[in-house]
Amino acid sequence: MRKKGIDGTGMLNLYDRVTGIFNEIFDARLLTASLFALLGYCTLFTQRKFPMRWMIFVLFGMILMGFVTLTAREPGKARVRFHKGMAVLWFALHGMMVVSGLFHVDWLPESVPLLLCYPVVYSVFASRDDEKTFRSILRGAVFAVMPFLLWSYLTVPVVIGYPGYTGVFYDANCLSMSCIVMTTAASLLAYASFTQKRYKPMIAYALCALLGAVTILLTLSRSGLLAFAGVAVILAAAIIAGTAKHPVRLLAVLAVIVALVGAFGVKITMDKMYEAAVEDYELAVKNHEEFGYPIIVPKPEDRVMNMDDLTSDRWGIWMAILDNLTWNGHETSVVEEWVTLQGTDDRRFNAHNAFFGVTYNNGAIAGVLLVAYTLLALWRAAQYYRIHRHTSPYAATPLAFCAVFILVGMFESVYAPFSVIGCSYLLVQAPLWRADLSRSTAEAIEG
């Protein structure tokens, strides 16, 4: 019976016509290297906080994406049928982002490649064997982030405690975002090596995962810590429930680990709140002594935590976004309405949330569509793992990176075609686009 969906074979055939002889020149064994270059580029600009113009940054990313597809495409004809829900939501979401770019031109550079380029990647990746594709993506992620960690530890002394270790990165959050990608990828590779009884690679990848995890803890980044804990819980619970002989015992140990990580997160939050309270009170005292302004902020020991304290001012930003929704977005990512409420220009922040960020930048319709697409992708990733968990050691890859994107995206604006989180999340989407999740290669191979 023919599976219902949208035929993506035409997109694959068009890609073959456009690339022509180049598909014969580029060797599929270079896929890991090209993915390393792409994810390394994303990590570089996460490390530097995107110093060049956005359009130029996206252009170079698209060139690297072209090399990825050239090295990914394997000889032979394949029939690729896309899942209707995934494809329709994707084109509706990014079509709306393009529309917002017609009103606010700054959004066109990232919305166009999302609308056009990634579906081409999905058609190419969907014609391949998933295990080979996942293995290349995961290795590329580990090799891309590792040089930056070594650079950090060799050149920047380790800081233990508040305000957190940043290494050579712009800030601790940027470092933690890169680390969560490497840690997740290395953990999946270590598990795959273990199931295949390849113990030397298993130890190497496990050490890479441990290095990334330790670095996340040193950054004191709550978004990174939350993502690390969440992904660890999801992967461990999925593996335990699917393969362990005594799952209850292992799940109990997992619960203890989660409780310890949660306690550590609470401690970080309390420390950050107290430091902010000290800064606010000292500023109030200074203004009182110099200008005679009354001291209206409480002493640090009397300060009561509120949602802004808990989220480092993010709650106020999110409420400002909801109070100023438009259908076609805003000109810049800086939430100007929140800046106005603060009465100062030295705190110009974006949404610090992937979903609120798209909502503010590209409009309320785009925000709703992103939430819908993300939930459907998460559901299909869980289904993909359920179907393939006994046959593929890489079956949890889409589920893991969906969790990374959602958990980090709750506190950071990471939905961009070539952010280190966004790119790694998007690269593993291809199997979820297939109408038939039960197949680990293309729906049908012709000839």
Order of alpha helices (4+ residues) and beta strands (2+ residues): beta-alpha-alpha-alpha-alpha-beta-beta-alpha-alpha-alpha-alpha-alpha-alpha-alpha-alpha-alpha-alpha-alpha-alpha-alpha-alpha-alpha-beta
